[in-house]
Amino acid sequence: MRGEGILPDDVTYNTLFIKDLSGILADDILKWYLAQKYHPGQPIPAAIASYRKIHCLDQALRLALDYPHLQAARKLIREHEAEALSYFRTISDHDPQHPNAEYALGVALMELEQELEAEPHLKNALKLATAGPRKTVIKKWLRQIVDKRSHKQ
């Protein structure tokens, strides 16, 4: 494909990511994937599913750290609540300025309906966010938390 100047698309990436990923670290996949000119989030669920299939929860969580908003990551969080929270908290505790850890922790807590616990992490993630879409989503979630809190009062 490279020799012909053909750029990979979602189908190409999905095909790669549904392969057996044992022996390949999620960090290596992300390093390679994010270096590509085109790297949408849509194929990441295939990689998460591949790691889950071979029982590599730590690698699936590594992908969820960078893409916690994806449905596959949210399902992973719901099904492995303790492991996900522990993984994200460990990274956040080690580096409180880690934008993905704060974002993932906020998303995980929102997914687990722990909005009040999610709020400080989402506020920190908003401060650390550089991408416009991420900022927009975080602001929306923070408004939802405020609205929910005001309805309870």
LOKOL-423306 format. One record per atom (N, C-alpha, C): atom name; residue in one letter; y negated, x negated, z; residue number from 1. Coordinates in Angstrom, 2 decimals. Example, Ala and Ser with C-alpha at 12.3 -4.5 7.8 and 13.67 -1.06 7.14 Angstrom:
2
 atom rest      py      px      pz  nr
    N    A    5.69  -13.19    7.80   1
   CA    A    4.50  -12.30    7.80   1
    C    A    3.30  -13.20    7.80   1
    N    S    2.25  -12.85    7.08   2
   CA    S    1.06  -13.67    7.14   2
    C    S   -0.03  -12.90    7.87   2
***
This chain:
153
 atom rest      py      px      pz  nr
    N    M    1.19   -0.82    0.00   1
   CA    M    0.00    0.00    0.00   1
    C    M   -1.26   -0.87    0.00   1
    N    R   -1.24   -1.90    0.85   2
   CA    R   -2.41   -2.79    0.89   2
    C    R   -2.64   -3.46   -0.45   2
    N    G   -1.56   -3.92   -1.06   3
   CA    G   -1.66   -4.60   -2.35   3
    C    G   -2.25   -3.70   -3.43   3
    N    E   -2.00   -2.42   -3.33   4
   CA    E   -2.52   -1.46   -4.31   4
    C    E   -3.87   -0.88   -3.88   4
    N    G   -4.35   -1.29   -2.71   5
   CA    G   -5.64   -0.78   -2.24   5
    C    G   -5.58    0.65   -1.72   5
    N    I   -4.38    1.09   -1.34   6
   CA    I   -4.21    2.45   -0.83   6
    C    I   -4.34    2.43    0.68   6
    N    L   -5.23    3.26    1.19   7
   CA    L   -5.41    3.34    2.64   7
    C    L   -4.40    4.30    3.23   7
    N    P   -3.87    3.98    4.40   8
   CA    P   -2.95    4.90    5.06   8
    C    P   -3.68    6.17    5.47   8
    N    D   -2.94    7.26    5.53   9
   CA    D   -3.50    8.54    5.97   9
    C    D   -2.70    9.04    7.17   9
    N    D   -2.98   10.26    7.61  10
   CA    D   -2.29   10.82    8.77  10
    C    D   -0.78   10.82    8.60  10
    N    V   -0.33   11.16    7.40  11
   CA    V    1.12   11.22    7.13  11
    C    V    1.72    9.82    7.25  11
    N    T    1.05    8.84    6.73  12
   CA    T    1.54    7.47    6.80  12
    C    T    1.69    7.03    8.26  12
    N    Y    0.64    7.27    9.04  13
   CA    Y    0.69    6.87   10.45  13
    C    Y    1.75    7.66   11.21  13
    N    N    1.84    8.96   10.97  14
   CA    N    2.87    9.76   11.63  14
    C    N    4.25    9.22   11.33  14
    N    T    4.48    8.85   10.08  15
   CA    T    5.77    8.32    9.67  15
    C    T    6.07    7.01   10.41  15
    N    L    5.07    6.18   10.58  16
   CA    L    5.26    4.93   11.33  16
    C    L    5.53    5.20   12.80  16
    N    F    4.79    6.14   13.36  17
   CA    F    4.85    6.36   14.80  17
    C    F    6.06    7.18   15.26  17
    N    I    6.75    7.84   14.34  18
   CA    I    7.95    8.57   14.76  18
    C    I    9.19    7.67   14.76  18
    N    K    9.02    6.47   14.30  19
   CA    K   10.12    5.49   14.31  19
    C    K   10.42    5.07   15.75  19
    N    D   11.52    4.41   15.93  20
   CA    D   11.89    3.88   17.24  20
    C    D   10.87    2.80   17.63  20
    N    L   10.13    3.06   18.69  21
   CA    L    9.10    2.13   19.12  21
    C    L    9.55    1.22   20.27  21
    N    S   10.84    1.28   20.60  22
   CA    S   11.31    0.39   21.67  22
    C    S   11.09   -1.05   21.20  22
    N    G   10.65   -1.85   22.12  23
   CA    G   10.35   -3.24   21.77  23
    C    G    8.94   -3.45   21.28  23
    N    I    8.17   -2.37   21.13  24
   CA    I    6.78   -2.46   20.70  24
    C    I    5.92   -1.88   21.81  24
    N    L    5.01   -2.67   22.32  25
   CA    L    4.14   -2.20   23.39  25
    C    L    3.04   -1.31   22.85  25
    N    A    2.67   -0.32   23.63  26
   CA    A    1.59    0.58   23.24  26
    C    A    0.29   -0.20   23.03  26
    N    D    0.06   -1.23   23.84  27
   CA    D   -1.14   -2.05   23.65  27
    C    D   -1.16   -2.69   22.26  27
    N    D    0.00   -3.14   21.79  28
   CA    D    0.08   -3.75   20.47  28
    C    D   -0.16   -2.73   19.37  28
    N    I    0.39   -1.53   19.56  29
   CA    I    0.15   -0.47   18.57  29
    C    I   -1.34   -0.14   18.52  29
    N    L   -1.95    0.02   19.68  30
   CA    L   -3.38    0.36   19.71  30
    C    L   -4.24   -0.74   19.11  30
    N    K   -3.92   -1.98   19.42  31
   CA    K   -4.70   -3.10   18.87  31
    C    K   -4.64   -3.07   17.34  31
    N    W   -3.45   -2.90   16.80  32
   CA    W   -3.29   -2.84   15.35  32
    C    W   -3.96   -1.59   14.78  32
    N    Y   -3.68   -0.45   15.39  33
   CA    Y   -4.17    0.84   14.87  33
    C    Y   -5.70    0.90   14.87  33
    N    L   -6.31    0.49   15.95  34
   CA    L   -7.77    0.57   16.03  34
    C    L   -8.46   -0.45   15.13  34
    N    A   -7.72   -1.45   14.67  35
   CA    A   -8.28   -2.42   13.72  35
    C    A   -8.27   -1.89   12.29  35
    N    Q   -7.58   -0.77   12.06  36
   CA    Q   -7.53   -0.18   10.72  36
    C    Q   -8.85    0.52   10.42  36
    N    K   -9.21    0.57    9.16  37
   CA    K  -10.45    1.25    8.77  37
    C    K  -10.40    2.73    9.14  37
    N    Y   -9.26    3.33    8.95  38
   CA    Y   -9.08    4.76    9.25  38
    C    Y   -8.05    4.87   10.36  38
    N    H   -8.47    5.42   11.50  39
   CA    H   -7.55    5.56   12.62  39
    C    H   -7.88    6.84   13.42  39
    N    P   -7.54    7.97   12.86  40
   CA    P   -7.80    9.25   13.55  40
    C    P   -6.86    9.42   14.74  40
    N    G   -7.21   10.34   15.62  41
   CA    G   -6.39   10.59   16.79  41
    C    G   -5.14   11.39   16.50  41
    N    Q   -5.10   12.11   15.39  42
   CA    Q   -3.99   13.03   15.11  42
    C    Q   -2.61   12.38   15.11  42
    N    P   -2.42   11.17   14.63  43
   CA    P   -1.07   10.57   14.66  43
    C    P   -0.60   10.08   16.02  43
    N    I   -1.49    9.92   16.97  44
   CA    I   -1.11    9.39   18.29  44
    C    I   -0.05   10.24   18.98  44
    N    P   -0.09   11.58   18.87  45
   CA    P    0.98   12.35   19.50  45
    C    P    2.38   11.97   19.04  45
    N    A    2.52   11.54   17.80  46
   CA    A    3.84   11.11   17.33  46
    C    A    4.30    9.87   18.09  46
    N    A    3.38    8.96   18.36  47
   CA    A    3.73    7.76   19.13  47
    C    A    4.05    8.12   20.58  47
    N    I    3.27    9.03   21.16  48
   CA    I    3.55    9.48   22.53  48
    C    I    4.95   10.09   22.58  48
    N    A    5.26   10.95   21.61  49
   CA    A    6.58   11.59   21.56  49
    C    A    7.70   10.55   21.39  49
    N    S    7.45    9.54   20.57  50
   CA    S    8.46    8.50   20.37  50
    C    S    8.75    7.75   21.66  50
    N    Y    7.70    7.41   22.39  51
   CA    Y    7.91    6.73   23.67  51
    C    Y    8.61    7.64   24.67  51
    N    R    8.26    8.91   24.67  52
   CA    R    8.92    9.84   25.59  52
    C    R   10.41    9.95   25.26  52
    N    K   10.71    9.98   23.98  53
   CA    K   12.10   10.12   23.53  53
    C    K   12.97    8.96   24.02  53
    N    I   12.41    7.78   24.09  54
   CA    I   13.18    6.61   24.53  54
    C    I   12.91    6.30   26.01  54
    N    H   12.32    7.26   26.71  55
   CA    H   12.08    7.17   28.16  55
    C    H   11.20    6.00   28.56  55
    N    C   10.19    5.73   27.75  56
   CA    C    9.21    4.69   28.07  56
    C    C    7.91    5.38   28.52  56
    N    L    7.98    5.97   29.71  57
   CA    L    6.86    6.74   30.23  57
    C    L    5.61    5.88   30.37  57
    N    D    5.76    4.64   30.81  58
   CA    D    4.59    3.77   30.97  58
    C    D    3.87    3.54   29.65  58
    N    Q    4.61    3.43   28.57  59
   CA    Q    3.99    3.22   27.25  59
    C    Q    3.32    4.50   26.75  59
    N    A    3.96    5.64   27.00  60
   CA    A    3.36    6.93   26.63  60
    C    A    2.07    7.14   27.42  60
    N    L    2.08    6.79   28.70  61
   CA    L    0.87    6.92   29.51  61
    C    L   -0.22    5.96   29.04  61
    N    R    0.18    4.80   28.54  62
   CA    R   -0.81    3.86   28.01  62
    C    R   -1.56    4.49   26.84  62
    N    L   -0.86    5.20   25.98  63
   CA    L   -1.51    5.89   24.87  63
    C    L   -2.36    7.05   25.38  63
    N    A   -1.85    7.76   26.37  64
   CA    A   -2.60    8.87   26.96  64
    C    A   -3.89    8.39   27.62  64
    N    L   -3.90    7.17   28.11  65
   CA    L   -5.10    6.60   28.70  65
    C    L   -6.26    6.61   27.70  65
    N    D   -5.98    6.27   26.46  66
   CA    D   -7.03    6.23   25.43  66
    C    D   -7.24    7.58   24.75  66
    N    Y   -6.25    8.45   24.80  67
   CA    Y   -6.32    9.73   24.10  67
    C    Y   -5.92   10.89   25.02  67
    N    P   -6.52   11.00   26.21  68
   CA    P   -6.07   12.03   27.16  68
    C    P   -6.38   13.46   26.72  68
    N    H   -7.32   13.60   25.80  69
   CA    H   -7.72   14.93   25.34  69
    C    H   -6.71   15.56   24.37  69
    N    L   -5.83   14.76   23.81  70
   CA    L   -4.86   15.29   22.86  70
    C    L   -3.82   16.15   23.58  70
    N    Q   -3.36   17.18   22.91  71
   CA    Q   -2.39   18.10   23.51  71
    C    Q   -1.13   17.39   23.99  71
    N    A   -0.65   16.41   23.23  72
   CA    A    0.56   15.67   23.63  72
    C    A    0.33   14.91   24.92  72
    N    A   -0.86   14.34   25.08  73
   CA    A   -1.19   13.62   26.31  73
    C    A   -1.31   14.59   27.48  73
    N    R   -1.90   15.74   27.23  74
   CA    R   -2.06   16.73   28.30  74
    C    R   -0.70   17.27   28.76  74
    N    K    0.19   17.44   27.81  75
   CA    K    1.55   17.88   28.16  75
    C    K    2.24   16.81   29.00  75
    N    L    2.09   15.57   28.59  76
   CA    L    2.66   14.45   29.33  76
    C    L    2.12   14.44   30.77  76
    N    I    0.83   14.65   30.91  77
   CA    I    0.19   14.68   32.23  77
    C    I    0.76   15.81   33.08  77
    N    R    0.89   17.00   32.49  78
   CA    R    1.44   18.14   33.24  78
    C    R    2.87   17.89   33.68  78
    N    E    3.67   17.32   32.80  79
   CA    E    5.09   17.12   33.09  79
    C    E    5.36   15.91   33.99  79
    N    H    4.42   15.01   34.05  80
   CA    H    4.58   13.79   34.88  80
    C    H    3.30   13.58   35.70  80
    N    E    2.95   14.61   36.43  81
   CA    E    1.68   14.65   37.17  81
    C    E    1.49   13.43   38.07  81
    N    A    2.44   13.17   38.94  82
   CA    A    2.29   12.07   39.91  82
    C    A    2.17   10.73   39.20  82
    N    E    3.02   10.50   38.21  83
   CA    E    3.00    9.23   37.49  83
    C    E    1.69    9.04   36.73  83
    N    A    1.23   10.11   36.08  84
   CA    A   -0.01   10.04   35.30  84
    C    A   -1.20    9.75   36.21  84
    N    L   -1.31   10.51   37.30  85
   CA    L   -2.43   10.29   38.21  85
    C    L   -2.39    8.89   38.81  85
    N    S   -1.21    8.44   39.18  86
   CA    S   -1.07    7.11   39.74  86
    C    S   -1.47    6.04   38.72  86
    N    Y   -1.00    6.20   37.50  87
   CA    Y   -1.30    5.23   36.44  87
    C    Y   -2.81    5.15   36.19  87
    N    F   -3.44    6.31   36.00  88
   CA    F   -4.88    6.33   35.72  88
    C    F   -5.69    5.85   36.91  88
    N    R   -5.28    6.23   38.13  89
   CA    R   -6.02    5.80   39.34  89
    C    R   -5.91    4.30   39.54  89
    N    T   -4.73    3.74   39.28  90
   CA    T   -4.55    2.30   39.44  90
    C    T   -5.51    1.54   38.53  90
    N    I   -5.64    1.99   37.31  91
   CA    I   -6.55    1.32   36.37  91
    C    I   -8.00    1.53   36.80  91
    N    S   -8.33    2.74   37.20  92
   CA    S   -9.70    3.04   37.66  92
    C    S  -10.05    2.25   38.92  92
    N    D   -9.10    2.15   39.86  93
   CA    D   -9.35    1.39   41.08  93
    C    D   -9.55   -0.09   40.79  93
    N    H   -8.78   -0.59   39.84  94
   CA    H   -8.89   -2.00   39.45  94
    C    H  -10.21   -2.28   38.73  94
    N    D  -10.64   -1.32   37.91  95
   CA    D  -11.88   -1.48   37.14  95
    C    D  -12.62   -0.15   37.10  95
    N    P  -13.50    0.11   38.08  96
   CA    P  -14.23    1.39   38.14  96
    C    P  -15.12    1.64   36.92  96
    N    Q  -15.38    0.61   36.14  97
   CA    Q  -16.20    0.78   34.95  97
    C    Q  -15.36    0.93   33.67  97
    N    H  -14.07    1.13   33.84  98
   CA    H  -13.18    1.31   32.69  98
    C    H  -13.40    2.73   32.14  98
    N    P  -14.02    2.85   30.98  99
   CA    P  -14.38    4.18   30.48  99
    C    P  -13.17    5.07   30.18  99
    N    N  -12.09    4.48   29.72 100
   CA    N  -10.92    5.31   29.42 100
    C    N  -10.21    5.77   30.69 100
    N    A  -10.20    4.93   31.72 101
   CA    A   -9.53    5.32   32.97 101
    C    A  -10.25    6.48   33.62 101
    N    E  -11.58    6.41   33.68 102
   CA    E  -12.35    7.49   34.29 102
    C    E  -12.21    8.78   33.47 102
    N    Y  -12.24    8.63   32.16 103
   CA    Y  -12.09    9.79   31.27 103
    C    Y  -10.69   10.39   31.42 103
    N    A   -9.67    9.55   31.38 104
   CA    A   -8.29   10.04   31.50 104
    C    A   -8.05   10.69   32.86 104
    N    L   -8.58   10.10   33.89 105
   CA    L   -8.42   10.68   35.23 105
    C    L   -9.12   12.03   35.32 105
    N    G  -10.31   12.11   34.77 106
   CA    G  -11.03   13.38   34.75 106
    C    G  -10.29   14.44   33.95 106
    N    V   -9.79   14.08   32.78 107
   CA    V   -9.04   15.02   31.95 107
    C    V   -7.77   15.45   32.67 107
    N    A   -7.07   14.50   33.27 108
   CA    A   -5.82   14.82   33.97 108
    C    A   -6.08   15.80   35.11 108
    N    L   -7.10   15.56   35.89 109
   CA    L   -7.40   16.44   37.00 109
    C    L   -7.85   17.82   36.51 109
    N    M   -8.58   17.87   35.41 110
   CA    M   -8.94   19.16   34.81 110
    C    M   -7.68   19.88   34.35 110
    N    E   -6.80   19.17   33.71 111
   CA    E   -5.55   19.74   33.21 111
    C    E   -4.71   20.30   34.36 111
    N    L   -4.80   19.66   35.50 112
   CA    L   -4.01   20.07   36.67 112
    C    L   -4.80   21.04   37.56 112
    N    E   -5.90   21.54   37.01 113
   CA    E   -6.76   22.53   37.68 113
    C    E   -7.31   22.03   39.01 113
    N    Q   -7.66   20.76   39.03 114
   CA    Q   -8.29   20.14   40.20 114
    C    Q   -9.71   19.73   39.81 114
    N    E  -10.50   20.75   39.41 115
   CA    E  -11.82   20.52   38.84 115
    C    E  -12.76   19.76   39.77 115
    N    L  -12.76   20.10   41.06 116
   CA    L  -13.68   19.42   41.98 116
    C    L  -13.36   17.93   42.10 116
    N    E  -12.09   17.60   42.06 117
   CA    E  -11.70   16.18   42.08 117
    C    E  -12.03   15.51   40.74 117
    N    A  -11.99   16.28   39.66 118
   CA    A  -12.27   15.74   38.33 118
    C    A  -13.75   15.42   38.15 118
    N    E  -14.61   16.19   38.81 119
   CA    E  -16.05   16.08   38.57 119
    C    E  -16.62   14.67   38.70 119
    N    P  -16.38   13.93   39.79 120
   CA    P  -16.98   12.59   39.87 120
    C    P  -16.45   11.64   38.79 120
    N    H  -15.20   11.81   38.41 121
   CA    H  -14.64   10.94   37.36 121
    C    H  -15.26   11.27   36.01 121
    N    L  -15.45   12.56   35.76 122
   CA    L  -16.08   12.96   34.50 122
    C    L  -17.54   12.51   34.45 122
    N    K  -18.23   12.59   35.57 123
   CA    K  -19.62   12.12   35.60 123
    C    K  -19.69   10.63   35.31 123
    N    N  -18.78    9.87   35.90 124
   CA    N  -18.74    8.44   35.64 124
    C    N  -18.36    8.17   34.19 124
    N    A  -17.38    8.92   33.67 125
   CA    A  -16.97    8.75   32.27 125
    C    A  -18.12    9.07   31.32 125
    N    L  -18.94   10.05   31.69 126
   CA    L  -20.10   10.40   30.85 126
    C    L  -21.08    9.23   30.80 126
    N    K  -21.31    8.59   31.93 127
   CA    K  -22.21    7.43   31.97 127
    C    K  -21.67    6.29   31.12 127
    N    L  -20.34    6.13   31.11 128
   CA    L  -19.71    5.02   30.40 128
    C    L  -19.44    5.31   28.93 128
    N    A  -19.49    6.57   28.55 129
   CA    A  -19.12    6.98   27.19 129
    C    A  -20.12    6.46   26.17 129
    N    T  -19.60    6.03   25.03 130
   CA    T  -20.46    5.59   23.94 130
    C    T  -20.37    6.55   22.75 130
    N    A  -19.24    7.21   22.59 131
   CA    A  -19.04    8.09   21.44 131
    C    A  -19.63    9.47   21.71 131
    N    G  -20.35    9.99   20.73 132
   CA    G  -20.96   11.32   20.84 132
    C    G  -19.98   12.43   21.13 132
    N    P  -18.84   12.51   20.40 133
   CA    P  -17.90   13.60   20.67 133
    C    P  -17.36   13.59   22.09 133
    N    R  -17.09   12.42   22.63 134
   CA    R  -16.58   12.34   24.00 134
    C    R  -17.65   12.85   24.97 134
    N    K  -18.89   12.44   24.76 135
   CA    K  -19.97   12.90   25.62 135
    C    K  -20.10   14.42   25.58 135
    N    T  -19.98   14.98   24.39 136
   CA    T  -20.10   16.43   24.23 136
    C    T  -19.01   17.16   25.00 136
    N    V  -17.78   16.70   24.90 137
   CA    V  -16.66   17.33   25.60 137
    C    V  -16.83   17.20   27.11 137
    N    I  -17.22   16.02   27.57 138
   CA    I  -17.39   15.82   29.01 138
    C    I  -18.48   16.73   29.55 138
    N    K  -19.58   16.84   28.84 139
   CA    K  -20.67   17.73   29.27 139
    C    K  -20.19   19.17   29.36 139
    N    K  -19.37   19.57   28.40 140
   CA    K  -18.83   20.94   28.40 140
    C    K  -17.97   21.16   29.65 140
    N    W  -17.10   20.20   29.97 141
   CA    W  -16.23   20.33   31.14 141
    C    W  -17.05   20.34   32.43 141
    N    L  -18.08   19.52   32.49 142
   CA    L  -18.92   19.50   33.69 142
    C    L  -19.65   20.84   33.86 142
    N    R  -20.09   21.44   32.77 143
   CA    R  -20.71   22.78   32.84 143
    C    R  -19.70   23.81   33.34 143
    N    Q  -18.45   23.70   32.86 144
   CA    Q  -17.40   24.63   33.31 144
    C    Q  -17.17   24.50   34.82 144
    N    I  -17.19   23.29   35.32 145
   CA    I  -17.00   23.07   36.75 145
    C    I  -18.15   23.71   37.54 145
    N    V  -19.37   23.48   37.09 146
   CA    V  -20.54   24.05   37.76 146
    C    V  -20.48   25.58   37.71 146
    N    D  -20.13   26.14   36.54 147
   CA    D  -20.02   27.60   36.40 147
    C    D  -18.95   28.16   37.33 147
    N    K  -17.81   27.51   37.38 148
   CA    K  -16.72   27.97   38.23 148
    C    K  -17.12   27.92   39.70 148
    N    R  -17.81   26.84   40.08 149
   CA    R  -18.25   26.70   41.46 149
    C    R  -19.29   27.76   41.81 149
    N    S  -20.19   28.06   40.89 150
   CA    S  -21.23   29.06   41.17 150
    C    S  -20.65   30.47   41.24 150
    N    H  -19.58   30.73   40.50 151
   CA    H  -18.93   32.05   40.56 151
    C    H  -18.18   32.25   41.87 151
    N    K  -17.74   31.16   42.48 152
   CA    K  -17.01   31.25   43.75 152
    C    K  -17.96   31.54   44.91 152
    N    Q  -19.24   31.16   44.74 153
   CA    Q  -20.21   31.32   45.83 153
    C    Q  -20.77   32.70   45.91 153
***
